[in-house]
Amino acid sequence: MPTWSQVRHARIEGMPNTVTAEDEVVDLCRDLIRIDTSNTGDTATSAGERVAAEYVAEKLSEVGLEVTLSESEPTRASVVTRLTGADSSRPALLLHGHLDVVPAQAADWRQPPFAGEITDDGYLWGRGAVDMKDMDAMILALVRQWRRDGWTPPRDIVIAFFADEEAGSTYGAHHLVDTRPELFDGVTEAISEVGGFSVSLDSDRRLYPIQGAEKGIGWMKLTATGRAGHGSFLHEDNAVTTLAEAVARIGRHRFPLQITDTVEAFLRAAAAELGIEVDLDNPELTVDKLGPISRIVGATLRNTANPTMLSAGYKANVIPGKAEAVVDGRFLPGTQEEFERIIDELAGPDVTREWISCQQALEFPFEGALVDAMGAALIAEDPGARPVPYMLSGGTDGKALHRLGIRSYGFAPLKLPADLDFASLFHAVDERVPTEALKFGVRVLRRLVENS
Ligand SMILES: [Zn+2]
């Protein structure tokens, strides 16, 4: 296997070789934050994705890479490139991120969300600082350094920056998988969000949850129909009443505990580090002691269904003929059928259900050379690191990539201060990332790719 120093050949002509990925990563992240890529779910208001894609494409072209910029709809663009490895017959590794962010309301923030301010305490602020322009910048900085150094990776590395992750990936990863699958030829494994960040146990030890599984998405629309009529009359067939009862039953339902392999491995590892017993019949006791990440882990113990939208009627004295609700359902690997059956039972015979988005749950074995290399890279940069597998309660572009048979792991490494409630920064106000953590991430990812 070639090493970093053996393959310093084919340096890009005229390119200064002194700038390192660690030097660049903060500026790249800051530039990306300053491009407002808010994804409202509506293409008409998502123009920033194309601007960010062009920025990324230019940064890759600058170091001599051939770049594919693919537009699914006007202004919705993704970028893909490939670094040819020393042994292209080996399966390729995909490093990817999404360029879009969820919207931000500036009035709620302590620093403006799209200014990329760096404060005296060493934080870079802005929407996307942790989800996931941090990782985008780390990947970009590393690729640029590899090219400047003329370094050849051991196997092909495919790099992708996707649009539209925050609204279900239709105009980003799913579109590319459907229309340009050849860009991912040979790829078997992928690295992206959400995992690899530290959760402090004490001053010497930090858990690094690595995402090896994610729940399925079941966003559904429920519709009740009834007889329209005058609001003052006796009325037995009111769509609003029928729907409201169904929504209340679903919203109050507690699905049964179901511990998957990944969640069990996480609970056992976390409990061992905390020195507590793990009772798999009563896992909430363990989860409650996990501090800030308990909210993420707690949602991976069972299926969930939260009503999120309601719509019916147009006047106080008119009973409408139809009422609609939206429910955000999330199901564990292997439970989709059972989940649907329970939802339909709760909804009752007078309510119909249709999917807005239904995407598979994923669970990959937490073993093999890549998993070992992720753990080793963390420990090399942080001797107090305790890598553990975990399941994400949300969804990622990994769902789209799995349609090509690609196994995705959430590994965007950040070593964080003990007092930072990192999990609470996702999609939240005052999203920010320590600049030192970005540099740490670059070092870990470099080790990982060198040794994979
Ligand atoms: Zn994300």
Boltz pocket constraint, residues with backbone or C-beta under 6 A from the ligand:
constraints:
  - pocket:
      binder: B
      contacts: [[A, 98], [A, 131], [A, 132], [A, 165], [A, 193]]
      max_distance: 6.0
